[in-house]
Amino acid sequence: MPYVAPSAVTPSPTTDPSVATPPTPIMVAPPVSQATGEFPDVPAEYWAYPFITNLSQRGIISGFEDGTFRPEQPVTRAEYAALLERVLPPEQAQQSIAFTDIPSNYWAAPAIDEAVKTGFLKGYPEGNFAPDQPISKVQVLASLVNGVRLPESANASQTAQTFQDSNQIPQWAIPAVGTATESNIVVNYPDRAMLNPNQPITRAEIAALVYQALVASDQVEPIQSEYIVRP
């Protein structure tokens, strides 16, 4: 089964998505805080506003020191691991990996270790993690499907082919993409029919996918968005 890879050229699998779903939710979303969750560069009419605002109110995502969110900024693998740290479950199904490019004093080392032990992320077969490499949309989808432990859909491959750019989906990621789509985790902006699987994912897109993964695991209430893919 496929792993989350830091590039579309030489992907390496994450964890086996066929692992049985545990009896309790795998992701635990904090309750909504009293904070507004508003950012000056995320206006109410922005496509990802409801996802970003809700996750910010829950303390899952945050902005920068200047008060901005920078929704169009790409996300590295290390930054993604740090974001996941706020929703990871206490269960640790995997062993730690001593990555060759993650020294013990690296700023995101604890978050990467937790993401690995809970089954959300894994590195390259060569033993590296590539923490500073931008993470792609398909890698994040595979990570969430595996981390939430959604059972692979019987029609996953067929569902993944419904996107107009399905020929760009790496072979290893097709089951995860199909499963994520059928679980309403996929959010495509501006065109629902275009997945753009190998493009570096932005902070706004991360917020949308993580929120939908929380919905899929019954952690938060669904919100309305015309960009959620509903096959």
C-alpha positions as CSV (number, residue, x, y, z in Angstrom):
1,M,0.0,0.0,0.0
2,P,1.2,3.6,-0.7
3,Y,3.2,5.8,1.6
4,V,3.3,9.6,1.9
5,A,6.2,10.7,-0.3
6,P,7.9,14.1,-0.3
7,S,7.8,14.2,-4.1
8,A,5.6,12.9,-6.9
9,V,8.6,11.5,-8.7
10,T,9.9,9.0,-6.1
11,P,7.0,8.4,-3.7
12,S,7.3,6.3,-0.7
13,P,4.3,4.9,1.1
14,T,2.8,6.1,4.4
15,T,0.9,3.5,6.4
16,D,-1.5,0.7,5.3
17,P,-4.9,2.3,5.0
18,S,-6.5,-1.2,5.4
19,V,-5.9,-1.1,9.2
20,A,-9.2,-1.5,11.0
21,T,-10.7,1.7,12.3
22,P,-10.4,1.8,16.1
23,P,-13.6,2.0,18.2
24,T,-12.9,5.5,19.3
25,P,-12.1,8.5,17.0
26,I,-8.5,8.6,15.9
27,M,-8.2,12.4,15.8
28,V,-9.3,14.6,18.7
29,A,-10.3,18.1,17.8
30,P,-10.1,20.6,20.7
31,P,-13.3,22.4,21.6
32,V,-14.0,25.7,20.1
33,S,-12.4,28.5,22.1
34,Q,-13.6,32.0,22.6
35,A,-11.1,33.4,20.1
36,T,-12.5,34.8,16.9
37,G,-10.1,32.9,14.7
38,E,-10.1,35.9,12.3
39,F,-7.2,36.9,10.2
40,P,-6.8,40.2,8.2
41,D,-5.7,38.3,5.0
42,V,-8.6,35.8,5.2
43,P,-11.7,37.8,4.5
44,A,-15.2,36.2,4.9
45,E,-15.5,35.8,1.2
46,Y,-12.3,33.9,0.9
47,W,-13.0,30.3,-0.2
48,A,-11.3,28.6,2.7
49,Y,-12.6,31.1,5.4
50,P,-14.9,28.6,7.2
51,F,-12.2,25.9,7.4
52,I,-9.5,28.3,8.6
53,T,-11.6,30.1,11.1
54,N,-13.1,27.0,12.6
55,L,-9.7,25.3,13.0
56,S,-8.2,28.5,14.4
57,Q,-10.9,28.8,17.0
58,R,-10.1,25.2,18.1
59,G,-6.4,26.0,18.4
60,I,-5.5,23.5,15.7
61,I,-3.9,26.1,13.4
62,S,-2.5,29.6,14.1
63,G,-1.2,32.6,12.3
64,F,2.1,34.4,12.3
65,E,3.4,37.0,14.7
66,D,2.1,39.8,12.5
67,G,-1.4,38.5,12.8
68,T,-1.7,37.2,9.3
69,F,-2.4,33.6,8.2
70,R,-0.8,33.7,4.8
71,P,-3.3,31.2,3.2
72,E,-1.5,30.9,-0.1
73,Q,1.9,30.0,1.4
74,P,3.2,26.5,0.6
75,V,3.7,24.0,3.5
76,T,6.8,22.0,4.1
77,R,6.8,18.4,5.4
78,A,8.1,19.6,8.8
79,E,5.4,22.3,9.0
80,Y,2.7,19.8,8.2
81,A,4.0,17.4,10.9
82,A,3.9,20.3,13.4
83,L,0.3,21.1,12.4
84,L,-0.7,17.5,12.8
85,E,0.7,17.4,16.3
86,R,-2.4,19.3,17.5
87,V,-4.8,16.7,16.3
88,L,-2.8,13.4,16.7
89,P,-4.3,10.6,18.8
90,P,-2.5,9.2,21.9
91,E,-2.3,5.8,20.3
92,Q,1.0,5.0,18.8
93,A,0.8,2.2,16.2
94,Q,4.2,2.5,14.6
95,Q,7.8,2.6,15.7
96,S,10.0,5.7,15.7
97,I,12.3,6.2,12.7
98,A,15.8,7.7,13.1
99,F,15.8,9.8,9.9
100,T,19.2,10.7,8.6
101,D,18.3,14.3,8.0
102,I,16.4,15.0,11.3
103,P,18.9,15.8,14.1
104,S,17.7,15.5,17.6
105,N,17.7,19.3,18.0
106,Y,15.8,20.0,14.9
107,W,12.8,22.3,15.7
108,A,10.2,19.9,14.4
109,A,11.8,16.6,15.5
110,P,9.2,15.9,18.2
111,A,6.3,16.6,15.9
112,I,7.7,14.4,13.1
113,D,8.3,11.6,15.5
114,E,4.7,11.7,16.8
115,A,3.4,11.9,13.2
116,V,5.4,8.8,12.4
117,K,4.4,6.8,15.5
118,T,0.7,7.6,15.0
119,G,0.8,6.4,11.4
120,F,0.3,9.7,9.6
121,L,3.8,10.1,8.0
122,K,6.8,8.1,6.9
123,G,9.9,9.0,5.0
124,Y,11.9,7.9,2.0
125,P,13.1,4.3,1.7
126,E,16.7,5.8,1.8
127,G,16.0,6.8,5.4
128,N,15.5,10.5,5.1
129,F,12.4,12.6,5.8
130,A,13.1,15.7,3.6
131,P,11.6,18.1,6.2
132,D,12.1,21.3,4.2
133,Q,10.5,19.9,1.0
134,P,7.0,21.3,0.1
135,I,4.4,18.7,0.7
136,S,1.9,18.0,-2.1
137,K,-1.8,17.7,-2.0
138,V,-1.8,14.0,-2.8
139,Q,0.7,13.3,0.0
140,V,-1.5,15.1,2.5
141,L,-4.6,13.1,1.3
142,A,-2.7,9.8,1.7
143,S,-1.5,10.9,5.1
144,L,-5.0,11.8,6.4
145,V,-6.5,8.6,5.0
146,N,-3.9,6.5,6.6
147,G,-3.7,8.4,9.9
148,V,-7.5,8.5,10.3
149,R,-7.4,4.8,9.3
150,L,-10.2,4.9,6.8
151,P,-10.7,1.4,5.3
152,E,-9.9,1.4,1.6
153,S,-13.0,1.8,-0.5
154,A,-13.8,-1.1,-2.9
155,N,-14.4,1.5,-5.6
156,A,-11.4,3.7,-4.7
157,S,-9.5,3.3,-8.0
158,Q,-12.6,4.1,-10.1
159,T,-13.5,7.1,-7.9
160,A,-10.0,8.5,-8.3
161,Q,-10.4,8.5,-12.1
162,T,-13.3,10.9,-12.0
163,F,-10.9,13.9,-11.7
164,Q,-10.1,15.5,-15.0
165,D,-6.4,15.3,-14.1
166,S,-6.5,11.8,-12.7
167,N,-3.7,10.8,-15.1
168,Q,-1.4,12.9,-12.9
169,I,-2.2,10.9,-9.7
170,P,0.8,8.7,-8.8
171,Q,-0.1,5.1,-9.0
172,W,0.8,4.5,-5.3
173,A,-1.7,7.2,-4.3
174,I,-4.8,6.2,-6.3
175,P,-6.4,4.1,-3.5
176,A,-5.9,6.8,-1.0
177,V,-7.3,9.5,-3.3
178,G,-10.3,7.4,-4.1
179,T,-11.0,6.7,-0.4
180,A,-10.5,10.3,0.6
181,T,-12.9,11.4,-2.2
182,E,-15.6,9.0,-1.1
183,S,-15.1,10.2,2.5
184,N,-15.6,13.8,1.4
185,I,-12.1,14.8,2.5
186,V,-11.1,16.2,-0.9
187,V,-11.6,19.9,-1.3
188,N,-10.7,21.4,-4.7
189,Y,-10.5,25.1,-5.4
190,P,-11.3,26.7,-7.7
191,D,-12.5,23.7,-9.8
192,R,-13.9,20.6,-8.0
193,A,-13.0,18.5,-11.1
194,M,-9.3,19.3,-10.9
195,L,-7.3,17.7,-8.1
196,N,-3.9,19.1,-8.9
197,P,-2.4,16.2,-7.0
198,N,1.3,17.0,-7.3
199,Q,1.3,20.8,-6.7
200,P,2.7,22.0,-3.4
201,I,-0.2,22.4,-1.0
202,T,-1.0,25.8,0.6
203,R,-1.9,26.6,4.2
204,A,-5.5,27.2,3.1
205,E,-5.8,23.9,1.4
206,I,-4.2,22.1,4.4
207,A,-6.9,23.7,6.6
208,A,-9.7,22.5,4.3
209,L,-8.4,18.9,4.1
210,V,-7.7,18.6,7.8
211,Y,-11.1,20.0,8.7
212,Q,-12.8,17.4,6.4
213,A,-10.7,14.6,7.9
214,L,-12.1,15.7,11.3
215,V,-15.6,15.6,9.8
216,A,-14.9,12.1,8.4
217,S,-13.9,10.9,11.9
218,D,-16.9,12.5,13.6
219,Q,-14.9,15.1,15.4
220,V,-16.5,18.3,14.1
221,E,-19.8,19.3,12.5
222,P,-19.8,19.5,8.6
223,I,-19.7,22.9,7.1
224,Q,-21.1,24.0,3.7
225,S,-18.6,24.6,0.9
226,E,-19.1,24.4,-2.9
227,Y,-15.6,23.1,-3.2
228,I,-16.0,19.9,-1.2
229,V,-16.0,17.0,-3.7
230,R,-19.0,14.8,-3.2
231,P,-18.9,11.9,-5.6
